[in-house]
């Protein structure tokens, strides 16, 4: 894929000047057969840890390929976006959510099963691949973590004890209209606090789930407005609103 930064590829290996790096098989196919690149062409590499580096294609043929790392073009910086907790929906819609949520800067995507969840079995490897391709395209320096699916009940029970959460407010997208309007809630979000957005299944949350969540001190319910939104619409609208008002969009001047 290409972007304003040129061809960008995510790699697992450490990145340092002068290092020769063997290409992964998918990169050989992509560069040689899709993009028609050749030896001597330049690409940008990132691994989520060492920033972005310019690399020269040293070898590229049907037997494999390699890069020579030349120089760092962007230093690594924190990408502390919101988390997205979502009840799995149909495969194509879930894949679209993962792609667009990556572009919108989420740090982690957590599939959660609810009482009304009704979807196909998750292919986590496929979702990781989609998130990786989206990160390459949108000039991120990290790929969001795709968590192993867990039940909503377990997630909520463990929430206060998860050290990696830090101080993270959980925003419940309440389709029943019982919460605070999104713009007002995100405008009041503390600048030093992390956030997570929770989106329910296609049939909505069970009333018992809504009642239980509204009583939790780390949960704030959000009103989605007068229209009935699909899960994927609600997720992306809420993420865009959060990023514009309280997230990295606001910090970068919108």
Secondary structure, 3 states (H helix, E strand, C coil): CEECCEEEEECCCCCCCCCEEECCHHHHHHHHHHCCCCCCCEEEEECCCCCEEEEEEEEEECCEEEEEEEEEEECCCCCCCCEEEECCCCHHHHHHHHHHHHHCCCCEEEEEECCCCCCCCCCHHHHHHHHHHHHHHHCCCCCCEECCCEEHHHHHHHHHHCHHHCCEEEEEEECCCCCEEHHHHHHCCCCCCEEEEEECCCCCCCHHHHHHHHCCCCEEEEECCCCCCCHHHHHHHHHHHHHHHCCHHHHCCC
